[in-house]
Amino acid sequence: VTPSTPDQTRSRVSRRARALRSSQIRDLLDLTRRPGIISLAGGLPDPAGFPSDRLAAAAADVLLTDPSRALQYGPTEGDPALRALVAEMHTVRTGRPTRPDQVLVTTGSQQGLDLLARVLADPGDPVVVEDPGYLGALQAFQAAGLHLVAVPVAETGTGTRDRTGMDLDALDHLLGDADLEPAFVYTVPSFQNPTGTSLAASERDRLARLADHHDVLVIEDTPYADLDFTGSPPPPVAAHTDRVVTLGTVSKTLAPGLRVGWIVGPTWLIAAATRAKQAVDLHTSALGQALAVDLLADTVWFTAHLGQVTARYADRAATLHASLHQHLGEAVECAPARGGMFLWARLPGVDTTALLPRAVDHGTAFVPGPAFAVDANLADRLRLSFATTDGAGLVEAVARLAAALDGVRSEPPAA
Ligand SMILES: Cc1ncc(COP(=O)(O)O)c(C=O)c1O
């Protein structure tokens, strides 16, 4: 057998696999893993907030008292105790009675995005997404061959009448086009990734009415909904209509390494997604599910834990916001965060993609706006995560960013 040349090896890869290219920005972000970099690029939760002691106790308990529950093959739909708990939480949040057979446990909500893309749409079908939007969702939908139709997201303070989140006038207009008939509308209505914006309560009701009027399904992705700094989160869109499929996860509240998420939706959809999931991974880690349900079911502990995580993020968000204004002054536009893990900023006149390698040379990193774009021009935007780095690190990262920016400014403009 003659060893394959790299070119021959490449040609053995399917057309579908070849279409999944690494983006230029992804390649740039590899730089951010260099030692010594204070990176605000990743969406990584604070490791100090991982409840490792509580998880260790839960693991010892299940492994010593009921090892088969954690170590044997389990049902594709998920651990019955976790499905029941998620159904109960969904009932409380939405005010709509929800049964366990409306829940599919997934390997993170990322798997939920992939399954929904393949179960709700065929290649070439249009789906409506936020622009800018969550990169992982855009990738999952593109991998399924779906046609992305963008709806702008109004950034804080820049939207008409101070509306933020998905532009519902634009959505209404799109859905009014009888030829479009999207398979679904995908939205992150609470502390969106990347803009950090949220839909107000009245806008959530309006989105639900649009979904009912146009008979379209809404995928409501909620990973940051519990990380609310205001203390008065609006009800989910799913409280206003049953045309919503909810994605949830423990990634931002407990730990992403557990890889436990869920889909809540109508039973016909859960049945179809379960069949699709069976071919992918049989079921989500039984150990991960057992740990997740143990911690989530202890509501007194979970509420206190969430309070601590949220307070720390609120503190860091305020530090990062103040530091940006202090170091960059007029050169930055950025609204304070009301929850979640990200600040979204604008550096008028600066190409943030070109700025990134300079920032890395100065020892910090962010994600340039164009990484999240469908059609929008986001050349001067950037996403900064305040979750992973402590206050002193955030202040130092901004000082490094300011130094990188000074370098850009002092260069003569290209002829
Ligand atoms: C909006 C959004 N949805 C889904 C995910 C995926 O999360 P996980 O698969 O860890 O639940 C993320 C992760 O950052 C996200 O930001």
The ligand as an ORCA input file, in Angstrom:
! r2SCAN-3c Opt
* xyz 0 1
  C     -26.057     31.114     22.876
  C     -25.401     29.809     23.150
  N     -26.084     28.678     22.904
  C     -25.538     27.469     23.148
  C     -24.249     27.350     23.629
  C     -23.678     25.966     23.814
  O     -23.576     25.624     25.151
  P     -23.480     24.153     25.691
  O     -23.406     23.203     24.534
  O     -22.250     24.108     26.518
  O     -24.727     23.943     26.492
  C     -23.500     28.504     23.908
  C     -22.119     28.388     24.419
  O     -21.400     29.317     24.588
  C     -24.100     29.762     23.659
  O     -23.443     30.915     23.879
*
